[in-house]
Amino acid sequence: MYKSFYNLKRNPFELTPDPYFLFSTPRHNEALATLYHGVRGHKGFVVLTGDVGTGKTLLLRCLLQLFRQSNDVAYAYVFNNRVSSVEFLQSVGRDFGLSVSDRNKGEILFDLSNYVIDRSMKKLTTVLVVDEAHHLSADILEEIRLLTNLETTQEKLLQVLLVGQPELNDKLDSAELWQLKQRIAHRSQLVPLDLNETTGYIARRLDLAGAGSNGCLDFLPDAIAAVFRYSGGIPRLINTICENALITAYARQSRTVTPAIIEDVAVNLRLHLPAAQSLQEENCGELDEMDARRAAKSLVGLLAYLNRLSSRDGEPPTAVTIESQQS
């Protein structure tokens, strides 16, 4: 509704991952290059992790767009992973164009193996892309590992990209998946944007949407700083805040997004808790062993000091100790 008011060609802050709006930071470029090299180099397993909203799916869509431009790459893209191992294999088979209806797991595995081998003999590349891979069960991950047993002395015949949240790393580090972990050729991780990258991210999206040339819309630097503060540099959250900011600014018939508008949006989205408080809550209980020892030593010293003070006042030291422990 605000596009005509700001003379925009399209919505600059859609939440749907769109390769058109890719903002390439050095970390994103590195991750995309790692995924592409892993596939083209027939390395087998490649893992990409990142927190929610950091751009993993967008990066995947850019990669798949590159694959679609090639005639020698076939891929299966799986994102619904809360399924049984048979359902997972059926989904993979359907994406590869295989007939998997009414076939058991052994038959599906046989067909998939023949499909991968046949394509390899024709010098073609076959890729299995698993998004939201942190949801995969250990059983399904083991099925994937068995599929990658197909190899020559020089290369893997099936390339596997596992993409998910940081919990995926914990799962792959488990003892039961040790054999799979040994086969991972490359790992990459996406992190939130910093302030400079957030500024560039917002500017690029506005420019691609048509705002750069018409002068009808302006995000003040302090407003961008507020966006960064409330989003933590997470692209999806940046989009949410900026989208709501444009709606609010339009409702006020303002062509300038001010810090006050961002503050109002943050309150409406319940993002107004101080960053320091959020960080404190996040880190609560995460002391390492050395920190814990220092804290205990300080506490012992404090109790001894209070005991000495209370002894001078004629109060039993035990009373101070008990009160301090209870508090």
C-alpha positions in Angstrom: 0.0 0.0 0.0 3.0 2.3 0.5 4.7 1.5 -2.8 3.0 4.3 -4.8 3.5 6.8 -2.0 7.3 6.2 -2.0 7.3 5.5 -5.7 8.8 2.0 -5.3 8.9 -0.7 -7.9 8.6 -3.5 -5.4 8.5 -4.2 -1.7 12.0 -3.8 -0.4 11.6 -5.8 2.8 9.7 -8.9 1.9 10.3 -11.8 4.3 10.3 -14.4 1.5 13.9 -15.3 0.6 14.5 -13.7 -2.9 17.9 -14.1 -4.6 17.2 -10.7 -6.3 17.8 -9.0 -3.0 21.0 -11.0 -2.0 23.4 -8.8 0.0 26.8 -10.3 -0.2 28.9 -9.9 2.8 32.4 -11.6 2.9 30.9 -14.4 5.0 28.0 -14.9 2.6 30.4 -15.0 -0.3 32.6 -17.5 1.4 29.6 -19.7 2.3 28.3 -19.7 -1.2 31.7 -20.4 -2.7 32.1 -23.3 -0.2 28.8 -24.9 -1.2 29.4 -24.4 -4.9 33.0 -25.8 -4.7 31.8 -28.8 -2.6 29.3 -29.7 -5.3 31.4 -29.0 -8.3 34.4 -30.7 -6.7 32.4 -33.8 -5.9 33.5 -33.5 -2.2 30.5 -35.4 -0.8 29.3 -33.8 2.5 29.2 -30.0 3.0 27.5 -28.4 6.0 26.2 -24.8 6.4 24.9 -23.6 9.7 23.6 -20.3 11.1 21.1 -18.9 13.5 17.4 -18.3 12.5 17.1 -15.5 10.0 20.7 -15.2 9.0 20.1 -16.0 5.4 20.7 -19.7 4.9 17.7 -20.4 2.8 18.3 -17.3 0.7 21.8 -18.5 0.0 20.5 -21.9 -0.9 18.1 -20.5 -3.4 20.9 -18.5 -5.0 22.9 -21.8 -5.3 20.0 -23.7 -6.7 19.5 -20.9 -9.2 23.1 -21.5 -10.4 22.4 -25.2 -10.7 19.3 -24.6 -12.8 21.4 -22.7 -15.3 23.5 -25.8 -15.8 22.5 -28.8 -17.8 24.7 -31.3 -15.9 23.3 -30.9 -12.3 20.2 -32.6 -10.9 19.2 -31.9 -7.3 16.6 -33.0 -4.8 15.6 -30.3 -2.3 14.1 -31.5 1.0 13.0 -29.2 3.7 10.3 -31.2 5.6 12.4 -33.4 7.8 10.0 -34.4 10.6 9.2 -37.6 8.7 10.2 -41.3 8.9 13.2 -42.5 7.0 11.0 -44.1 4.3 9.1 -40.9 3.8 12.3 -39.0 3.6 13.7 -41.3 0.9 10.4 -41.1 -1.0 10.6 -37.4 -1.0 14.2 -37.5 -2.4 13.2 -40.1 -5.0 10.2 -38.0 -6.2 12.5 -34.9 -6.6 14.8 -36.9 -8.8 11.8 -38.0 -10.9 11.8 -41.6 -9.7 8.6 -43.7 -9.2 8.6 -44.4 -5.5 4.9 -45.1 -4.8 4.2 -48.4 -3.1 7.9 -49.3 -2.8 9.6 -50.3 0.4 12.8 -48.7 1.7 15.1 -51.3 0.2 13.6 -50.8 -3.3 13.9 -47.0 -3.0 17.5 -47.2 -1.9 18.2 -49.6 -4.8 16.6 -47.2 -7.3 18.4 -44.2 -5.9 21.7 -45.9 -6.1 21.2 -46.9 -9.7 20.1 -43.4 -10.6 23.2 -41.8 -9.0 25.5 -44.4 -10.6 23.9 -43.9 -14.1 24.3 -40.1 -13.9 27.9 -40.5 -12.8 28.7 -42.7 -15.8 27.4 -39.8 -18.0 29.7 -37.3 -16.2 26.6 -35.7 -14.6 26.4 -34.3 -11.0 23.7 -35.3 -8.5 23.0 -33.3 -5.4 20.9 -33.8 -2.3 20.1 -30.5 -0.6 18.6 -30.8 2.9 17.3 -27.6 4.5 16.4 -27.4 8.2 18.7 -30.4 8.6 18.9 -29.9 12.4 15.5 -31.6 12.5 16.8 -34.8 10.9 16.8 -37.9 13.1 20.0 -39.9 13.6 18.3 -42.7 11.5 17.8 -40.5 8.5 21.3 -39.1 8.8 22.6 -42.6 8.7 20.5 -43.4 5.6 22.1 -40.3 3.9 25.6 -41.5 4.9 24.9 -44.9 3.4 23.9 -43.2 0.1 27.2 -41.5 0.0 29.0 -44.8 0.1 28.7 -44.6 -3.6 32.1 -43.4 -4.8 35.0 -44.0 -7.1 38.6 -43.8 -6.1 38.6 -40.1 -7.0 35.2 -38.7 -6.0 31.8 -39.1 -4.3 28.9 -39.8 -6.7 26.2 -38.1 -4.5 26.8 -34.6 -3.2 25.0 -33.7 0.0 24.4 -30.2 1.4 23.2 -30.2 5.0 21.9 -26.7 6.0 20.5 -26.0 9.4 20.6 -24.1 12.7 23.7 -24.5 15.1 22.0 -27.5 16.7 23.0 -29.4 13.6 26.7 -29.1 14.6 25.8 -30.6 18.0 24.0 -33.5 16.4 26.8 -34.2 14.0 29.3 -34.2 16.9 27.4 -37.0 18.6 29.1 -40.3 19.0 26.5 -42.2 17.0 27.2 -40.0 14.0 31.0 -40.2 14.2 31.3 -42.0 10.8 29.2 -39.3 9.1 31.2 -36.4 10.7 34.4 -37.9 9.3 33.0 -37.6 5.8 32.2 -33.9 6.0 34.5 -32.1 3.5 33.6 -28.5 4.2 31.8 -26.5 6.9 30.7 -22.9 6.8 28.7 -20.7 9.2 26.6 -17.6 8.7 26.6 -14.9 11.4 24.5 -11.7 12.0 25.4 -8.5 10.2 27.4 -5.8 11.9 26.3 -2.1 11.9 28.1 -1.2 8.6 26.7 -4.3 6.9 23.2 -3.5 8.2 23.5 0.0 6.8 24.6 -1.5 3.4 21.9 -4.2 3.6 19.1 -1.6 4.0 20.5 0.7 1.4 20.8 -2.0 -1.2 17.3 -3.3 -0.7 15.9 0.2 -1.0 18.0 0.9 -4.1 16.8 -2.4 -5.8 13.2 -1.5 -4.9 13.6 1.9 -6.7 14.1 4.2 -3.7 17.6 5.2 -4.6 16.7 7.2 -7.6 13.5 8.9 -6.7 14.4 10.7 -3.4 10.9 9.9 -1.9 12.2 7.8 1.0 15.0 8.3 3.5 16.1 6.2 6.4 18.0 8.5 8.8 21.4 7.1 10.1 20.1 7.1 13.7 17.1 5.1 12.5 19.3 2.5 10.9 21.4 2.3 14.1 18.1 1.7 16.0 17.2 -1.1 13.5 20.5 -2.7 14.1 20.2 -2.4 17.9 16.8 -4.1 17.9 17.5 -6.7 15.2 20.9 -7.8 16.4 21.9 -7.7 12.7 19.7 -10.7 11.8 18.5 -10.0 8.2 15.0 -11.5 8.7 14.4 -9.3 11.7 15.8 -6.3 9.9 13.2 -6.9 7.2 10.4 -7.2 9.8 11.4 -4.0 11.5 11.9 -2.0 8.3 8.6 -3.3 6.7 6.7 -2.1 9.8 8.6 1.1 9.8 7.5 1.9 6.2 3.9 1.1 7.1 4.1 3.4 10.1 5.8 6.2 8.2 3.2 5.9 5.4 0.4 6.1 7.9 2.0 9.4 9.2 2.5 10.6 5.6 6.2 10.9 6.3 8.9 10.3 3.7 11.5 10.0 6.4 12.0 7.0 8.7 13.1 8.4 12.0 14.5 6.8 15.2 11.1 7.5 16.8 9.3 5.4 14.2 11.8 2.5 14.8 11.3 2.8 18.6 7.5 2.6 18.1 7.8 -0.4 15.9 10.1 -2.1 18.4 7.6 -1.6 21.1 4.8 -3.0 18.9 7.0 -6.0 18.0 8.0 -6.4 21.7 11.7 -5.9 20.8 12.2 -3.0 23.3 14.0 -4.9 26.0 17.5 -3.4 26.5 20.1 -5.4 24.6 22.2 -5.6 27.8 19.4 -7.2 29.7 18.8 -9.7 26.9 22.5 -10.5 26.7 22.6 -10.9 30.5 19.7 -13.4 30.4 21.3 -15.2 27.5 24.6 -15.6 29.2 23.1 -16.5 32.6 24.5 -19.8 33.9 27.2 -20.0 31.2 30.2 -19.5 33.5 33.1 -21.7 32.6 35.0 -23.6 35.3 37.6 -20.9 35.9 35.0 -18.2 36.2 33.1 -20.4 38.7 36.2 -20.9 40.8 36.9 -17.1 40.9 33.3 -16.4 41.8 33.4 -19.0 44.6 36.7 -17.6 45.9 35.3 -14.1 46.0 32.2 -15.3 47.8 34.3 -17.0 50.5 36.3 -13.8 50.9 33.2 -11.8 51.2 31.7 -14.1 53.9 35.0 -14.0 55.9 34.9 -10.2 55.7 31.3 -10.1 56.9 32.1 -12.5 59.7 35.0 -10.3 60.9 32.7 -7.2 60.9 29.9 -9.0 62.8 32.4 -10.4 65.4 33.5 -6.8 66.2 29.8 -5.9 66.7 29.4 -8.8 69.1 27.1 -10.9 66.8 27.8 -14.6 66.3 29.7 -15.2 63.0 27.4 -18.2 62.2 24.4 -15.8 62.0 26.1 -13.8 59.3 27.1 -16.9 57.4 23.6 -18.3 57.4 22.0 -15.1 56.4 24.6 -14.6 53.5 23.9 -18.1 52.2 20.2 -17.6 52.3 20.4 -14.4 50.4 
